[in-house]
Amino acid sequence: MAEEREIKTEYILDEIEACESAEDLKREILPKLRAQEEAWEKKINSILQEKNLSQGRMADMCGISRQSVNGWCKGKIPKNRETFLRIGLAVGYSEQEMDQLLQRYGHYSGLYSKSMDDCVALYVIRHGESLSGVERILLYDEILQRIHEKIFHLQAGGEAEIITTRRFDEALAGVKNEAELEHFIKENIAVFAGAYHRLYSYIEMHIQSNYMDFTDVRSISEIAQIQGWSSSLRNAVSEIRQAKWIPNRNKIISLGLHLCMNRDQVDEMLELAHMEPLYAKNIFETVIMFILIDAELNDVTDQESGYYHPDELCDYAREILDELGLPETESFLSELPEPEEEREEE
């Protein structure tokens, strides 16, 4: 564990910025981040041992494949924050333990009451101490589904009342049962929905600024068709627009590449989704940061450049990801459109 703590985020950032090629990144930086995988391997194996759980049992509780859990036990870090939430719920973690799991091992933000999923997770943690792991996860899923069906479609209009996170936390702490939780969420629907509206407005703003000078494109659906977005990415944007659900972190990052955002803009979009900025100690996000920094140095994301085109960043990212050939980036590659020359051949 000591080795993990000695690697400072600022040091990694400086190293990324100093890299002149993807090969430099792969040779000089990524090996130093493997300590994250070693730390996770020790953590998940200790969880299974302490809780007397088999890999199969953990898989059943979290609703995933046994192969995935086997991968965790060999150091493969779960790909999204939701999985870490489910692991913590399955083993009965407290709020403090859940935050540590999310932040130290997942490299995600801690629990945040103004996020719908986290609000429900906090309720289950506080009121599900007597439940088994399976029952806690079932309760979490059932409440989210019920809220989605009964409340979120109401789409409260108007601006949300400005309320500090501390006051919001205190109000949530006073909720005693599921009926009160539903009432709390209904009363604060504008707070939750506000995140969706701000995020979707930000996405629309980038469409207008990035595409108006190149095509007659005026909507996300048109861009999705032109760039060949995956169905899952199209659905993610649709869910944001309808204020149904905020997609997972990698989907937000994928959107940033598709909309030719620079690093600061991707970080701002993550913040609007109640997520932490790109994290330099996460291997996948280190690669994304390198791509965005390198792209900016080469004027790929510079709209004032005479060579700028809004579709180029995705091609640029695919080229680097293909060159690196990392297992951590394989699933992300499926989100990117085919290279320009292959699209033209079709």
C-alpha positions, 0 to 999 in steps of 0.5 A: 500500500505504501507504494501507492501512496508515494505516487503523487497525483501532481507528479503523474500530471507532470509526467503526462505533460512531459510525454512526447509520444504514446510510447513514452506514456506506455514505457515511463508512466503506466507501469508506475500505476500498476500499483493501483491494481495490486492495491485493489487485488489485495482489497477485494481478496481481503473483503472476500476473506473477511466476509467469508464469501466465495467469488461465485457468491459475490458475483450473485450478490452484485448481479455480475458474472463470476468471471468478472469477480475472478478478474478483480481477484487478479487485480482487474479494477471494476470499470464503473462507479456503480459496481463499487457501490454494489460491492459496498452494499453487498458487504454492508459497508458504512458511509465512511467505508463506502467513501474509502472504497469509492475514492481510494480503490475506485478513484471516484468521488465519495457519496453525494446526496444530491446525486439520485443513485447516491441518495438512495444508496445512503438511505440503504446504508443507514437503514439496511444494517439488519439486511443481508447483502442480497437484500440491501442490493435488492432494496437499492434497485427496487427504490431506484426503479420505483422512483424512476417510475413514480416520481422522475417523470413528473419533471418539476419545472422552474429553478431548484431552491438553492440549498447547500449540500450540508443542509441537504445531507441533514434533511436526508439524514432525517428520513426514517422510511421508504415513504419519507424517502419518496416524499423527500425526493419528490419535494426536491425533484428540481435539485436532482433534475437540475443536474440533468438539465445543466448537463444537457445544456452544456452538451447542446452548447458544444454542438452549436459551437463546434459544428455550426461552421462545418455542417447544417447539423443542429441536433445531437441525433444528427451528430450521432448519425454522422459520427456513427455513435453506438446505440448505448451512447445515443441512449445515454444522451437520451436519458440525460435529455429526458432527465432519466439517469446520468450515464456512467463516467466513461460515457461522459468521457466518451461524449467529450471526445465525440464533441471535440472537447479539450481537457478543461471542458471534459472536466467541467462536464464531469463536474456537471454530472457530479463527478470528479475531474479526470484522475491521473492515477487511473490507468484508463483516465491517464491515457485519456488525459494524455490524448487530450493534452497531446491533441491540444498541443497538435491543435486538434481541439483548437477551433481557431486552427485552420486545420480544425474539424470537430470529428478529428478528436475521435480519430485521434483518440482511436489512433493512440488507443490502438497504438497502446493496445491496453486491456483497460481501453478495449471496451472504450474503443467500441464507443468510438466511430470507425477511422475516417478512411474506413467510413469513406470506404463504406 
